């Protein structure tokens, strides 16, 4: 349930409503728009039966949210959320490209990649320090050493850093190094991890689970939002289907559907979605045309020698070409890179 405050409601009116909600044993979540403030009510709404919230000064309407995801709902916040990290925005008119290797393998590899993606125009460097691998014998990442290399690349090239966290116990450590913390597809419903990420002052990039519905994905975002972190970025990265020619089936229909249901920004990962580098650029173009707020793309200086996911990684040259192509699509739909 949400309370819509009138456009002329005073700050005293808003505080009085919040106090009333908290007195009733609920938590209040404020969303301040350009014209109105929306107050979300968090808790068992059945206990509000017979409570005349509409009678409070400054209240314009009390509306139910029928979807199970309350804070992520478009009803909670009519305009799209724009996440700001320094001078970089995610959401709005600008499309952000997050690019880099699947895993940080060495200092030389990462710094070379960071230099190339910065030259191409990307503002955010991706790289895995902790790697969730299907096989326990596969490369698991450099862990804290990888985080240190990512931080060095940030300082050298002026890039923001996005990297994955897998364990609630390492959240404070990863938050020291990362500008954006990624939750991988396998951890989308790791609710203990999501709760911890709701307490950190970092945007969270939440990947869709391998077999998750859109509602389940938004409910995972709700865990983070309901624990106090309003900065969630959704990431479509492909889901499992009967198709075997590609690694996953990239569900680009999720982009406009999420935009309809939720105010949260959404980016697309065509690298994991397809698993084959030659299809990454076409699907990147399609993602921008569908309304994505950004891309998450794997780039490696020598994909044939990559320790993981080389088959889906673009070379720096191909990444430059991809940027040139998506700039044209962005301009056609009234946006910019």
C-alpha positions as CSV (number, residue, x, y, z in Angstrom):
1,X,0.0,0.0,0.0
2,X,1.2,3.5,-0.7
3,X,0.1,6.9,0.5
4,X,0.2,9.6,-2.2
5,X,0.8,13.0,-0.6
6,X,-0.8,16.1,-2.2
7,X,1.4,18.4,-4.2
8,X,1.0,21.1,-1.6
9,X,1.7,18.8,1.4
10,X,4.1,20.3,3.9
11,X,7.1,18.6,5.4
12,X,5.2,18.6,8.7
13,X,2.4,16.8,7.0
14,X,4.8,14.1,5.6
15,X,6.5,13.7,9.0
16,X,3.1,13.3,10.7
17,X,2.0,10.6,8.3
18,X,5.3,8.7,8.7
19,X,5.0,9.0,12.5
20,X,1.4,7.6,12.3
21,X,2.5,4.7,10.2
22,X,5.4,3.8,12.5
23,X,3.1,4.1,15.6
24,X,0.9,1.4,14.0
25,X,3.9,-0.9,13.8
26,X,4.9,-0.4,10.1
27,X,7.9,0.9,8.4
28,X,7.6,3.9,6.1
29,X,9.6,4.2,2.8
30,X,9.7,7.7,1.2
31,X,10.0,8.3,-2.5
32,X,10.2,12.0,-3.4
33,X,9.3,12.8,-6.9
34,X,9.4,16.1,-8.7
35,X,5.7,16.9,-7.8
36,X,4.7,14.5,-5.1
37,X,6.0,12.4,-2.3
38,X,4.9,8.8,-2.1
39,X,5.1,6.9,1.2
40,X,5.2,3.1,1.0
41,X,3.9,1.1,4.0
42,X,6.0,-1.9,4.8
43,X,4.4,-4.6,6.9
44,X,1.3,-6.8,7.1
45,X,-1.3,-4.5,5.6
46,X,-4.2,-6.5,7.0
47,X,-3.6,-4.7,10.2
48,X,-4.6,-1.4,8.5
49,X,-8.2,-2.4,8.2
50,X,-10.4,0.4,9.5
51,X,-7.5,2.9,9.8
52,X,-8.5,6.1,8.1
53,X,-5.2,7.2,6.7
54,X,-7.0,9.3,4.1
55,X,-8.1,11.6,6.9
56,X,-4.5,12.7,7.7
57,X,-3.6,16.2,6.6
58,X,-1.8,16.4,3.3
59,X,-2.9,12.9,2.1
60,X,-4.3,12.8,-1.4
61,X,-4.9,9.1,-1.8
62,X,-4.2,5.7,-0.3
63,X,-3.6,3.1,-3.0
64,X,-3.1,-0.7,-2.9
65,X,-0.1,-2.2,-4.7
66,X,-1.4,-5.4,-6.2
67,X,2.0,-6.8,-7.2
68,X,4.0,-8.6,-4.5
69,X,7.0,-6.4,-5.1
70,X,6.0,-3.1,-3.4
71,X,9.1,-0.9,-3.3
72,X,10.2,-1.9,-6.8
73,X,6.8,-1.2,-8.3
74,X,6.1,1.6,-10.8
75,X,3.2,2.6,-8.5
76,X,5.7,3.3,-5.7
77,X,7.7,5.6,-8.0
78,X,6.1,6.8,-11.3
79,X,9.3,8.2,-12.8
80,X,12.3,5.9,-13.4
81,X,15.0,5.8,-10.8
82,X,18.3,7.4,-11.9
83,X,21.3,6.1,-9.9
84,X,24.2,8.6,-9.6
85,X,27.8,7.7,-8.9
86,X,29.9,10.8,-9.1
87,X,29.3,12.2,-12.6
88,X,28.0,8.8,-14.0
89,X,24.3,8.2,-14.1
90,X,22.5,4.9,-14.7
91,X,19.0,5.4,-15.9
92,X,17.7,8.5,-17.7
93,X,18.8,9.5,-21.2
94,X,22.4,8.2,-21.0
95,X,23.3,4.6,-21.7
96,X,26.2,3.3,-19.7
97,X,28.5,0.5,-20.9
98,X,30.2,-1.7,-18.3
99,X,33.0,-3.7,-19.9
100,X,35.9,-5.8,-19.0
101,X,37.0,-9.4,-18.6
102,X,35.0,-12.2,-17.0
103,X,37.8,-12.6,-14.5
104,X,40.8,-10.6,-13.3
105,X,43.6,-12.9,-14.3
106,X,46.6,-10.7,-13.9
107,X,47.6,-7.0,-13.4
108,X,48.8,-6.8,-17.0
109,X,45.6,-8.3,-18.5
110,X,43.3,-6.0,-16.5
111,X,45.2,-2.8,-17.0
112,X,45.4,-3.4,-20.8
113,X,41.7,-4.1,-21.0
114,X,40.8,-1.1,-18.8
115,X,42.8,1.2,-21.1
116,X,41.0,-0.2,-24.2
117,X,37.5,0.0,-22.8
118,X,38.2,3.6,-21.6
119,X,39.4,4.6,-25.1
120,X,36.2,3.2,-26.6
121,X,34.1,5.4,-24.3
122,X,33.0,3.0,-21.5
123,X,32.8,4.6,-18.0
124,X,32.6,1.4,-15.9
125,X,35.1,-1.5,-15.7
126,X,33.8,-5.0,-15.0
127,X,35.9,-7.8,-13.7
128,X,35.5,-10.8,-11.5
129,X,37.7,-11.2,-8.4
130,X,35.5,-14.0,-6.9
131,X,34.2,-16.4,-9.6
132,X,31.2,-18.8,-9.1
133,X,32.2,-21.7,-11.3
134,X,30.2,-24.8,-12.1
135,X,33.3,-27.0,-11.6
136,X,35.3,-26.8,-8.3
137,X,38.5,-27.3,-10.4
138,X,38.0,-24.3,-12.6
139,X,39.7,-20.9,-12.0
140,X,38.0,-19.3,-9.0
141,X,39.4,-15.8,-9.2
142,X,42.2,-13.9,-7.5
143,X,39.9,-12.8,-4.7
144,X,41.3,-9.8,-2.7
145,X,44.3,-9.5,-5.0
146,X,41.9,-9.1,-7.9
147,X,40.0,-6.4,-6.0
148,X,43.3,-4.5,-5.5
149,X,44.1,-4.7,-9.2
150,X,40.6,-3.4,-10.1
151,X,41.1,-0.5,-7.7
152,X,44.5,0.3,-9.4
153,X,42.8,0.3,-12.8
154,X,40.1,2.7,-11.5
155,X,42.8,5.2,-10.3
156,X,44.8,4.9,-13.5
157,X,42.0,5.3,-16.0
158,X,39.2,7.1,-14.1
159,X,36.8,4.2,-14.4
160,X,34.1,3.0,-11.9
161,X,34.4,-0.6,-10.9
162,X,31.7,-3.3,-10.8
163,X,32.5,-6.7,-9.4
164,X,30.7,-9.7,-8.0
165,X,30.2,-10.7,-4.4
166,X,29.3,-14.3,-3.5
167,X,29.4,-14.6,0.3
168,X,27.7,-12.4,2.9
169,X,30.9,-12.5,4.9
170,X,32.9,-10.8,2.1
171,X,30.4,-7.9,1.5
172,X,32.3,-5.4,3.6
173,X,35.6,-6.2,1.8
174,X,34.1,-6.0,-1.7
175,X,32.3,-2.8,-0.8
176,X,35.7,-1.2,0.1
177,X,36.9,-1.7,-3.5
178,X,33.8,-1.7,-5.7
179,X,31.7,1.2,-6.9
180,X,28.9,-1.2,-7.9
181,X,28.4,-4.6,-6.4
182,X,27.2,-7.4,-8.6
183,X,25.0,-10.3,-7.6
184,X,25.4,-13.2,-10.0
185,X,22.6,-15.2,-11.5
186,X,23.3,-18.2,-9.1
187,X,22.9,-15.9,-6.1
188,X,19.8,-14.0,-7.2
189,X,17.8,-15.8,-4.5
190,X,20.5,-16.0,-1.8
191,X,18.3,-14.0,0.6
192,X,20.9,-13.8,3.3
193,X,23.3,-12.1,0.8
194,X,20.5,-9.8,-0.5
195,X,19.7,-8.7,3.1
196,X,23.4,-7.8,3.7
197,X,23.5,-5.8,0.5
198,X,20.4,-3.9,1.6
199,X,22.6,-2.4,4.3
200,X,25.6,-1.2,2.2
201,X,26.0,2.2,0.6
202,X,26.7,0.9,-2.9
203,X,24.5,0.4,-5.9
204,X,23.7,-3.3,-6.5
205,X,23.7,-4.9,-10.0
206,X,21.2,-7.8,-9.6
207,X,21.4,-10.4,-12.3
208,X,18.4,-12.4,-13.3
209,X,18.5,-16.1,-12.2
210,X,19.0,-18.8,-14.7
211,X,15.4,-20.0,-14.5
212,X,13.8,-17.0,-12.7
213,X,10.6,-15.4,-13.7
214,X,10.4,-11.6,-13.9
215,X,8.3,-11.6,-10.7
216,X,10.9,-13.7,-8.8
217,X,13.6,-11.3,-10.1
218,X,11.8,-8.2,-8.9
219,X,11.1,-9.9,-5.6
220,X,14.8,-10.5,-5.1
221,X,15.3,-6.7,-5.7
222,X,12.6,-6.1,-3.1
223,X,14.8,-7.8,-0.5
224,X,17.5,-5.3,-1.1
225,X,15.2,-2.3,-1.3
226,X,13.3,-3.3,1.9
227,X,16.5,-3.5,3.9
228,X,17.4,0.1,3.1
229,X,19.3,0.2,-0.2
230,X,17.3,2.1,-2.9
231,X,20.0,1.7,-5.6
232,X,19.3,-1.5,-7.4
233,X,20.1,-2.1,-11.1
234,X,18.5,-5.1,-12.8
235,X,20.5,-7.1,-15.3
236,X,19.0,-9.4,-17.9
237,X,21.6,-12.1,-18.8
238,X,19.7,-14.8,-20.4
239,X,17.6,-17.7,-19.1
240,X,17.7,-21.4,-19.7
241,X,15.5,-22.8,-22.4
242,X,15.4,-25.8,-24.7
243,X,17.8,-24.1,-27.1
244,X,21.3,-25.5,-27.1
245,X,23.0,-23.5,-29.9
246,X,23.5,-20.5,-27.6
247,X,24.6,-20.6,-24.0
248,X,21.3,-19.1,-22.8
249,X,18.2,-17.5,-24.3
250,X,18.5,-13.7,-24.0
251,X,15.0,-12.5,-23.0
252,X,14.9,-9.0,-24.4
253,X,11.2,-8.8,-23.8
254,X,12.1,-8.5,-20.1
255,X,13.4,-4.9,-20.8
256,X,10.1,-3.3,-21.7
257,X,8.2,-5.5,-19.3
258,X,10.4,-4.4,-16.4
259,X,10.1,-0.8,-17.5
260,X,6.4,-1.2,-17.3
261,X,6.3,-2.9,-13.9
262,X,9.2,-1.2,-12.1
263,X,11.0,2.1,-11.8
264,X,14.4,0.4,-11.4
265,X,17.0,0.8,-14.2
266,X,17.8,-2.3,-16.3
267,X,20.9,-3.3,-18.2
268,X,21.5,-6.2,-20.5
269,X,24.4,-8.7,-20.6
270,X,24.6,-10.1,-24.1
271,X,27.8,-11.9,-23.5
272,X,26.3,-14.4,-21.0
273,X,23.0,-14.3,-22.8
274,X,24.5,-15.7,-26.0
275,X,27.8,-17.3,-25.0
276,X,29.3,-16.6,-28.5
277,X,31.2,-13.4,-29.2
278,X,29.9,-13.0,-32.8
279,X,26.3,-12.5,-31.6
280,X,27.1,-10.0,-28.8
281,X,27.1,-6.9,-30.9
282,X,23.8,-7.6,-32.7
283,X,22.1,-8.3,-29.4
284,X,23.7,-5.2,-27.9
285,X,22.1,-3.2,-30.6
286,X,18.7,-4.9,-30.0
287,X,19.0,-4.3,-26.2
288,X,19.4,-0.5,-26.7
289,X,16.5,-0.5,-29.2
290,X,14.4,-2.3,-26.6
291,X,15.0,0.4,-24.0
292,X,17.9,-0.9,-21.9
293,X,19.7,1.6,-19.7
294,X,23.1,0.0,-20.3
295,X,25.1,-3.0,-21.3
296,X,27.4,-5.4,-19.4
297,X,29.9,-6.8,-22.0
298,X,32.9,-9.0,-21.7
299,X,36.1,-7.8,-23.3
300,X,39.5,-9.6,-23.2
301,X,42.8,-8.6,-24.9
302,X,43.3,-12.3,-26.0
303,X,40.0,-14.3,-25.7
304,X,41.7,-17.5,-26.9
305,X,43.9,-17.4,-23.8
306,X,41.2,-16.4,-21.3
307,X,40.9,-18.5,-18.1
308,X,37.1,-18.3,-18.4
309,X,34.4,-17.4,-20.9
310,X,36.8,-16.6,-23.7
311,X,34.3,-17.8,-26.3
312,X,31.9,-14.9,-25.5
313,X,34.5,-12.2,-25.0
314,X,35.0,-9.4,-27.5
315,X,38.5,-8.3,-28.5
316,X,39.3,-4.6,-27.9
317,X,38.9,-4.0,-31.6
318,X,35.5,-5.6,-31.8
319,X,34.4,-3.7,-28.7
320,X,35.3,-0.4,-30.3
321,X,33.2,-1.4,-33.3
322,X,30.3,-2.4,-31.0
323,X,30.4,1.0,-29.4
324,X,30.2,2.7,-32.8
325,X,27.2,0.7,-33.8
326,X,25.2,1.1,-30.6
327,X,25.8,4.9,-30.6
328,X,23.8,5.0,-33.8
329,X,20.9,2.9,-32.3
330,X,21.0,5.1,-29.2
331,X,20.7,8.3,-31.2
332,X,17.7,6.7,-33.2
333,X,15.8,6.2,-30.0
334,X,16.6,9.6,-28.5
335,X,19.4,8.5,-26.1
336,X,23.2,8.8,-26.0
337,X,26.2,6.7,-25.0
